[in-house]
Amino acid sequence: MTAEVSFEFFPPNTPEGAAKLKTTRALLAQARPEFFSVTYGAGGATRDKTLATVLDIADEGHPVAPHLSCIGATRESITELLQLYRSHGIRRVVALRGDLPSGMVDHGDFRYAADLVAFIRESTGDWFRIEVAAYPEVHPQARSPQDDLQALIAKLQAGADCAITQYFYNADAYFRLRDELAAAGVTVPLVPGVMPMTNYTQLARFSDACGAEIPRWIRTRLASYGDDRDSIRSFGHDVVASMCRRLLDAGVPALHFYTLNQAGPSLDLWSACTR
């Protein structure tokens, strides 16, 4: 069985960015993705931009999964968004806790992503396919690996249909998490998240912030290229494509690419690991 593919965007801030993203979507659509997803800022900071991008994608006829962050949200605000998405025929959401914006002390009506998942399932039945986040290398705020695993299991037991992982460059971390879920009797699909390597400085900043490890041998090699972006892209492509092929050979259900609103790197990787 051939694995599926999906692609993630962040909502653009300018009309020029929106036009560029439309071109990016058209290119990525050639891969026949299962869906596109659109991120949602801390505390819903990009809510309006996320909404506009999601509706643009839906109007183009593409399956789309808006991210839905519950931190700082009320039941009423979540219900409003769910009803709006449903009215546009959207059948999938990515349910997240999200980050509490600086200075905000009120968590709102939901404290954990599992609470949001349960609310979506209770209020909309089976209308939405619910995706949640998973962390093969452990969420940076988790008290322990076991606590993090239990938090993931709680989201899945609350009604989630699938988990998409944070990106990683150590496939064994993914396999360990998959085995731990199986040992706990959880059979929900675990989809690997994939981040192309195109800009070392940016990647190192992202990874340090979210707890995704760049193995030392990869980090050292990337740093050695300095400003030679062609070498960074070539080396990064080879490393990530090899990992993706290993994941696909092991029977993962799909790959989810964090595109950073660029089509080329993700398309090249998908093509390289599936041909």
C-alpha positions as CSV (number, residue, x, y, z in Angstrom):
1,M,0.0,0.0,0.0
2,T,1.4,3.4,-1.0
3,A,1.7,5.9,1.8
4,E,-0.1,9.2,1.7
5,V,1.4,12.6,1.9
6,S,0.3,15.9,3.4
7,F,1.8,19.4,3.5
8,E,1.7,22.1,6.2
9,F,1.7,25.9,5.7
10,F,1.7,28.9,8.0
11,P,-0.7,31.8,7.2
12,P,1.0,34.5,5.2
13,N,1.0,38.1,6.6
14,T,0.8,40.0,3.3
15,P,-1.1,39.9,0.0
16,E,2.2,39.1,-1.7
17,G,2.7,36.2,0.7
18,A,-0.8,34.9,0.0
19,A,-0.2,35.1,-3.8
20,K,3.1,33.2,-3.3
21,L,1.4,30.5,-1.2
22,K,-1.3,30.0,-3.8
23,T,1.5,29.2,-6.3
24,T,3.1,26.9,-3.8
25,R,-0.2,25.1,-3.3
26,A,-0.6,24.6,-7.0
27,L,2.8,23.0,-7.2
28,L,2.3,20.8,-4.2
29,A,-1.1,19.7,-5.4
30,Q,0.7,17.7,-8.1
31,A,1.7,15.2,-5.4
32,R,-2.0,14.6,-4.8
33,P,-1.8,15.2,-1.1
34,E,-4.3,13.7,1.4
35,F,-4.7,17.3,2.8
36,F,-3.1,20.6,3.4
37,S,-2.9,22.0,7.0
38,V,-2.6,25.5,8.2
39,T,-1.0,26.6,11.5
40,Y,-2.5,28.7,14.2
41,G,-0.5,31.2,16.3
42,A,-0.1,31.2,20.1
43,G,-3.4,31.9,21.7
44,G,-5.0,32.2,18.3
45,A,-2.8,35.1,17.4
46,T,-3.1,34.3,13.6
47,R,-6.8,33.3,13.8
48,D,-8.0,35.6,11.1
49,K,-5.1,34.8,8.8
50,T,-5.5,31.1,9.4
51,L,-9.2,31.3,8.7
52,A,-8.7,33.2,5.4
53,T,-6.0,30.8,4.3
54,V,-8.1,27.7,5.2
55,L,-11.1,29.0,3.3
56,D,-9.0,29.9,0.3
57,I,-7.7,26.3,0.2
58,A,-11.2,24.9,0.7
59,D,-12.6,27.1,-2.1
60,E,-9.9,25.7,-4.5
61,G,-11.3,22.3,-3.8
62,H,-8.4,20.9,-1.8
63,P,-8.9,19.0,1.5
64,V,-7.7,21.2,4.3
65,A,-7.1,20.7,8.0
66,P,-7.0,23.9,10.1
67,H,-5.0,23.9,13.3
68,L,-7.1,24.6,16.3
69,S,-5.4,25.8,19.5
70,C,-7.4,25.7,22.7
71,I,-5.2,27.8,25.0
72,G,-7.1,31.0,25.9
73,A,-10.1,29.8,24.0
74,T,-13.7,29.5,25.2
75,R,-16.2,26.8,24.3
76,E,-18.2,29.4,22.4
77,S,-15.2,30.5,20.3
78,I,-14.3,26.9,19.4
79,T,-17.9,26.1,18.6
80,E,-18.1,29.1,16.3
81,L,-15.0,28.1,14.4
82,L,-16.1,24.4,14.1
83,Q,-19.5,25.5,12.8
84,L,-17.8,27.8,10.2
85,Y,-15.5,25.1,9.1
86,R,-18.4,22.6,8.9
87,S,-20.4,25.1,6.8
88,H,-17.5,25.1,4.2
89,G,-17.4,21.3,4.1
90,I,-14.2,21.0,6.0
91,R,-13.9,17.5,7.5
92,R,-10.6,17.5,9.3
93,V,-8.9,19.6,12.1
94,V,-5.6,19.4,13.9
95,A,-6.4,19.8,17.6
96,L,-3.6,21.3,19.7
97,R,-3.1,22.8,23.2
98,G,-1.0,25.6,21.7
99,D,1.3,28.0,23.6
100,L,0.2,30.5,26.1
101,P,1.1,34.0,24.8
102,S,3.5,36.1,26.9
103,G,1.6,37.9,29.6
104,M,-1.6,35.8,29.3
105,V,-2.6,34.0,32.5
106,D,-6.1,32.7,31.7
107,H,-5.9,29.2,30.0
108,G,-9.5,29.6,28.9
109,D,-12.0,26.7,29.0
110,F,-9.5,24.0,28.0
111,R,-6.3,23.2,29.8
112,Y,-5.1,20.3,27.6
113,A,-5.4,19.2,24.0
114,A,-7.2,16.1,25.2
115,D,-10.0,18.4,26.6
116,L,-10.3,20.0,23.2
117,V,-10.4,16.7,21.4
118,A,-13.2,15.4,23.7
119,F,-15.1,18.7,23.2
120,I,-14.9,18.5,19.4
121,R,-16.0,14.8,19.4
122,E,-18.9,15.4,21.8
123,S,-20.2,18.5,20.0
124,T,-19.7,17.4,16.3
125,G,-19.8,13.6,16.5
126,D,-17.9,12.0,13.6
127,W,-18.0,15.0,11.3
128,F,-14.3,15.9,11.8
129,R,-11.3,13.6,11.5
130,I,-9.2,14.8,14.4
131,E,-5.4,14.9,14.2
132,V,-3.2,15.6,17.3
133,A,0.5,16.2,17.9
134,A,3.0,13.6,19.0
135,Y,6.6,14.1,20.2
136,P,9.1,11.2,19.4
137,E,11.8,13.0,21.3
138,V,9.5,14.1,24.1
139,H,7.7,17.5,24.4
140,P,10.1,20.1,25.8
141,Q,7.7,20.9,28.6
142,A,6.9,17.3,29.7
143,R,8.0,16.3,33.2
144,S,9.1,12.9,31.9
145,P,8.9,10.7,28.8
146,Q,6.3,8.6,30.5
147,D,4.1,11.7,31.3
148,D,4.5,12.7,27.6
149,L,3.4,9.3,26.4
150,Q,0.4,9.3,28.7
151,A,-0.6,12.8,27.5
152,L,-0.5,11.4,23.9
153,I,-2.6,8.4,24.8
154,A,-5.1,10.6,26.6
155,K,-5.6,12.7,23.4
156,L,-6.1,9.5,21.3
157,Q,-8.5,8.0,23.8
158,A,-10.5,11.2,23.9
159,G,-11.4,10.6,20.3
160,A,-8.5,11.6,18.0
161,D,-8.2,9.6,14.8
162,C,-4.5,10.1,14.0
163,A,-1.3,11.6,15.5
164,I,1.2,13.7,13.5
165,T,4.7,13.9,15.0
166,Q,7.0,16.8,15.5
167,Y,9.8,16.6,13.0
168,F,12.9,14.5,13.8
169,Y,16.1,13.4,12.2
170,N,16.5,10.1,14.2
171,A,14.1,7.5,12.9
172,D,14.7,5.3,15.9
173,A,12.9,7.9,18.1
174,Y,9.8,7.5,15.9
175,F,10.0,3.7,16.0
176,R,10.3,3.7,19.8
177,L,7.2,5.8,20.2
178,R,5.3,3.7,17.7
179,D,6.3,0.6,19.7
180,E,5.3,2.2,23.0
181,L,1.9,3.0,21.7
182,A,1.4,-0.5,20.4
183,A,2.5,-1.9,23.7
184,A,-0.2,0.2,25.3
185,G,-2.8,-1.2,23.0
186,V,-3.1,2.0,20.9
187,T,-3.5,1.4,17.2
188,V,-4.2,4.9,15.9
189,P,-1.9,5.9,13.0
190,L,1.3,7.7,13.9
191,V,2.4,9.9,10.9
192,P,6.0,11.1,10.9
193,G,6.5,14.9,10.5
194,V,9.3,15.8,8.1
195,M,11.2,19.1,8.0
196,P,13.4,19.7,4.9
197,M,16.9,21.1,5.6
198,T,17.4,24.3,3.6
199,N,18.7,26.9,6.0
200,Y,21.0,25.8,8.9
201,T,20.6,28.9,11.1
202,Q,16.8,28.8,10.8
203,L,16.7,25.1,11.4
204,A,18.9,25.2,14.5
205,R,16.8,28.0,15.9
206,F,13.5,26.1,15.3
207,S,15.0,22.8,16.7
208,D,16.4,24.4,19.8
209,A,13.0,26.0,20.6
210,C,10.8,22.9,20.0
211,G,13.1,20.2,21.3
212,A,13.8,18.5,18.0
213,E,17.3,17.1,18.1
214,I,19.7,17.6,15.2
215,P,22.2,14.8,15.7
216,R,25.7,16.1,16.2
217,W,27.2,14.7,13.0
218,I,24.4,16.4,11.0
219,R,24.7,19.7,12.9
220,T,28.5,19.8,12.5
221,R,28.3,19.1,8.8
222,L,25.7,21.7,8.2
223,A,27.6,24.3,10.2
224,S,30.7,23.6,8.2
225,Y,29.1,24.7,5.0
226,G,28.7,28.3,6.3
227,D,26.8,30.4,3.8
228,D,27.0,27.7,1.1
229,R,23.3,27.2,0.7
230,D,23.6,24.8,-2.2
231,S,25.8,22.4,-0.2
232,I,23.4,22.7,2.8
233,R,20.4,21.9,0.6
234,S,22.2,19.0,-1.2
235,F,23.4,17.4,2.0
236,G,20.1,18.0,3.8
237,H,18.2,16.5,0.9
238,D,20.3,13.3,1.0
239,V,20.0,12.9,4.8
240,V,16.2,13.5,5.0
241,A,15.4,11.5,1.8
242,S,17.3,8.5,3.3
243,M,15.4,8.8,6.5
244,C,12.0,9.0,4.7
245,R,12.8,5.9,2.6
246,R,13.6,4.1,5.8
247,L,10.3,5.2,7.3
248,L,8.3,4.2,4.2
249,D,10.0,0.8,4.1
250,A,8.9,0.3,7.7
251,G,5.3,0.8,6.7
252,V,4.5,4.3,8.0
253,P,0.9,5.3,6.9
254,A,1.9,8.7,5.5
255,L,4.5,11.6,5.6
256,H,3.6,15.1,6.7
257,F,5.9,17.8,5.4
258,Y,6.5,21.1,7.2
259,T,7.0,23.1,4.1
260,L,7.7,26.6,5.5
261,N,5.5,27.7,2.5
262,Q,8.0,26.5,0.0
263,A,7.1,23.8,-2.6
264,G,10.5,22.7,-4.0
265,P,12.3,21.1,-1.0
266,S,9.2,19.0,0.1
267,L,8.3,18.0,-3.5
268,D,11.9,16.9,-4.2
269,L,12.0,14.8,-1.0
270,W,8.6,13.2,-1.7
271,S,9.7,12.4,-5.3
272,A,13.1,11.0,-4.2
273,C,11.7,8.7,-1.5
274,T,8.8,7.3,-3.6
275,R,10.2,6.8,-7.0
